[in-house]
């Protein structure tokens, strides 16, 4: 899962709402391009997750519309966080903080709640704790605004989180929209109430972002015929007449690569807002994934049972950048940064496109 930092300011908000990924509001705008960082969270450690900090290429108005991809390796982990694996949906972000709302299974008789929020400030790497989720399940974590921290009980949504296909924060900053395959619901933050806003589904796959400079909502299209394209609309009403796809397909076109998943991250910006598409592709037959998971399971079992030396297993899993040599060139992370604007026909188009690829052996 990705979070940005930089011209969004060391971040006024990284994920949904001042942050990129979960249906966010517009980010603070700057007139000059500045360096930015992206934080990626990987489920690649036997006891939890690693957080890696990547420097994004600078976007410049004078930059060519497309540059040759730059190949890099992922940086070593900035930090590792113990938490229940295979639950990436329990991460979110507020400002410069990454939040992990995972259930704790390692507390024993310690006077600490089973459900707590682990809060990591990516600037200082300080760790704090807050009250956990009352009804954890499979939550969708969306951050709205930049107010002081507070906790309160909200009414339950009218749909199960597993049925939500798309979500966004409205342009007014006080409404959260959540869509299923057949309807869209709106939550009024001020009045703390839900209502059905439409009998249609939003056109996005996952989160959408409101872009103030263009006065549109932007996300990845969920329509099969425009898969890999951006789509946009001016109002979150869910009807097809209100929705238009972008011209370009942003996913990898290399026949040797198999698409796994992609996340669109909003970076803010001025008159031409910036985005980063994080795509994970497979460049192996897939057997390396099983080998990687088997190594992790063997290490955990070895440590738990205390059955001799686990040094070699630990070396396979932890050495270098935290990956095993048995998965060499198994996956590639393709990060594409670009700006958005309208062409003369009113179509959404990308410009100032940069791409760099991180070849690594981490399960994505």
Secondary structure, DSSP 8 states (H G I E B T S, - for coil): -EEEEBTTBTTS-SBBTTBSSSS-------SS---EEEEEEEEEETTEEEEEEEEE----TTS-SB---EEE-----SEEEE--SS-GGGEEEETTEEEE--B--S-TT-SS-SBEEEEEETTT--EEEEE--SS-TT------S------------SS-GGG--EEEE-TTSSEEEEE-SS-EEEEETTTTEEEEEESS--SEEEEEEEETTTTEEEEEE-SGGGTTEEEEESS-S--GGGEEEEEEE-S---TT-EEEEEEEEEEE-SSS-EEEEEEEEE-S-SHHHHHHHHHHHHHHHHHHHT-S--HHHHHHHHHHHH--GGGTT-EEEEEEEEEEEE-TTS-EEEEEEEEEEEEE----
